[in-house]
Structures are given as structure tokens and as C-alpha cells.
Amino acid sequence: MSLDSRLLSVLAPWRGSSAWWVAFSGGLDSTVLLHALVRLAERRALPPIRAIHVHHGLQVAADDWPAHCQQVCDRLGVALEIVRVQVIPGASLERAARDARYQAFAARLGEDELLLTGQHRDDQAETLLFRLLRGAGVRGLAAMPVARALASGQLVRPLLDVSRAELEGYVRANGLAWVEDPSNKQLEYSRNFLRRQVLPLLQQRWPQVSSSLARTAAHMADAQQLLDELAQQDLAAAQADIDFAWLNLPSLALAPLRELTPARQRNALRHWLAARTLAPDENHWAGWECLRDARADATPRWRLAGGELQRSGERIWWLPDGWLASVGGPVDWLDPSVELLLPGNGSLRLEGEPPIGRLQIRYRTGGEVMDVSGRGRRDLKRLLNEAGVPAFARGRLPLLYCDEQLVAVANLPQLSAGRCALKWCAPGC
């Protein structure tokens, strides 16, 4: 099958997109992708094609690349946007550069637009081998998907079934020039070592190794899809009948999870946590077992990147770091007819007839009491225990005071004096 045919086949679902952006580095793969798409657009109705070049400024040679990319785009009649980013060094310079690059892409991708990148079959093989050596699971060994969501649009890799040798043949046949990144020769980078030392050695023994590894990645993607479907089925029962939905936090019932085998528990939780935190490694799952098996009256925590899981009774809750931060001090409510924005803690509105006096929102510090109709003065701690409010939420629960008297607790109408109710819209994840 020709390159044109493969591009049309892969990109068929997005022919109606409002624009196709090509991530144009000036290198071999993106040069082929841009040239082939422009040539294809001369014969087929395609969305407008644009190019974007991200300049990281990490090496002197890269200073010449924006001019090269501009010349190529001018010859092809393609609009080019050049974006300069600042890379913040971290544990991995490669990852920091990639993060900066994709942040730039996401910021410019509009609704229903595509970002097309030039990763090819050899890149897919390299990615699988790299992740295999790091001990990745099925999701990691699925390597790079053909498409995934990015900002308001989609990122699509239409060359994943095309080898580097085919791309080199294309540029020779069309007389195209491209830039070479000098850092690709630096073997201290793991991917470069695999690309230049390991894969060529494997190809001497198994000439089709790149194709075979890419095929394995496709099998892993199928397996991951089945695991995701199983996880969705297993999570359905655990997500039903949510108490305290007004907390605006993801939660799961423990009883349905306990009925699953340990492997299915981990699979369900990986799926549920995927959008919230990094996947726990194998040595970290002891935290889940402690959370699951703790006494009903315990308050265990499982710390993860960006937040933690906490247990309240027979339910587990995901609390992002923002939720774990302390809230501010008292806030005066000068006009109870207007919604009150609480610093770092959502918003409040008062329904019914407001109490007469100075109104103020406070948070628990301990020892609070309030008058409850028909029961006299009661400890707030005991009242919250009776209501079953999760312990982690009590420090954030807004309390309405009128002239130094506690008169209402947010979202608990049974704990409200007079004819008013305090409605709290808690901050989301």
C-alpha cells in the first residue's frame, strides 16, 4: 500500500476536522508527513493544513531550524507558527523538553482540530523495548496509540505503520532536505542507545525486529482495551449509591471491590486512578491492601502522586492535593442574598430566611456546640458522627455563625436553626 493510501486510511475518521496541524521539527519524519499531506491535498479534499515548530533553545544547532522550517513551509504554501518555549530542567531533560513541547501544542489546538506527529514504526519498536526494560505493564507495552485526546482536539500519529527506511526512500525520491538533531547521537540518552546500539544488533539476527515489536505493541493495545472494558464492568457496582455526592469527589464502595480477585481489584483501581494520578508500581500496592483491610473505624491513607486515597467507613475517596490543603480563616458574609466565594473552598449560598445579625463563615477548630431543635445544645463532633460525614471533609465543612452562635452546617439541613439552609458547592478535583 502506498504512503498516500495509508495516510488516507488512518486519517479517514478526521476528514471533517476544522484543521490539521503538523508538528514540524524539520526532521526526517515530520518532513515526509508534511510534504505527503500537502501533495495529497492537491488531489483530495482535506482540512486546512498548518504547521507548528517548537524551538526549545537547548543547543546552538537548533537556532537554524526555524529558518529551515519556514523555507520548507513557504515552498509548500503552508502557514507555519514558530513557538519558542523555555525548558525547565528536571530529572530528565528529554521529558522536560517533551512536556514543554506538548504544552505548546495543546495551547494552540482548537476545538475539533488535529495535531499530526511523525512517529513511525521504528519509533514504536523503540518505545516498546524501552518500556519493557523499565518493567512496564500491559498499558505501557501498548506503546504509542495511533490517536489520543489532546486539549480540545486529538493527537494522531498516522505513520506508525511506516518504517524509517520507507521514509528515507520518500525523501530521496522527492529530493527533500531535512535537519538532523545532533543530540540523537548522544548515547547517554537511553533511547539513543537503544536506537543506535541495541536495535541494529537485534536486526542482524532478526531483520524484521522493528515490525515484530510494533506488532507486539498492537497486541498489547488490544489486551489493554479488554482490561479497560473489564475494569468498567467491575467499577459499575462500586460507583453506585454515592452518599455525600455534594463533596464533589470521586469515590468507590469497598464491598463490590472485595468480591473481586486481587488482580481484578488492581486492574479496576488502575483504570479508575488513571485520569487522577500516576499508576502505582508493584511495590506500592501494599498501600491499597492496608486501605482495604483496615478496621471500619480506622482512617487509613494511601499516598499517591498528586493526592491520596482515604477511607471513610466502607467507601474510599480520592482527595487531590488541593483538597488536602488547609482552608482560610473566618469570612464575613455581608450580603447573604449574594453567593459567597470561599478562598480555596468553593462557594456558598443561603436558602430561605437568613438569620438577623452579623454573619460569618468559620471552620472547625474543636469544641463547637450548637442548639438543635428538640434536642438542646449538642457537640458538633457528635452531630457530625451521627450524620456520617467523612472525617476528611469536616475541616472544610463551612459553618455559619450569627453573632458568635453556630446556627447552620453546610449541606446538613438537620443541623440548621431557624428557616434557612446553607448550600455549599465544594471545590472539584
Order of alpha helices (4+ residues) and beta strands (2+ residues): alpha-beta-alpha-beta-alpha-beta-alpha-beta-alpha-alpha-beta-beta-alpha-alpha-alpha-alpha-beta-alpha-alpha-alpha-beta-beta-beta-alpha-beta-beta-beta-beta-beta-beta-alpha-alpha-beta-beta-beta
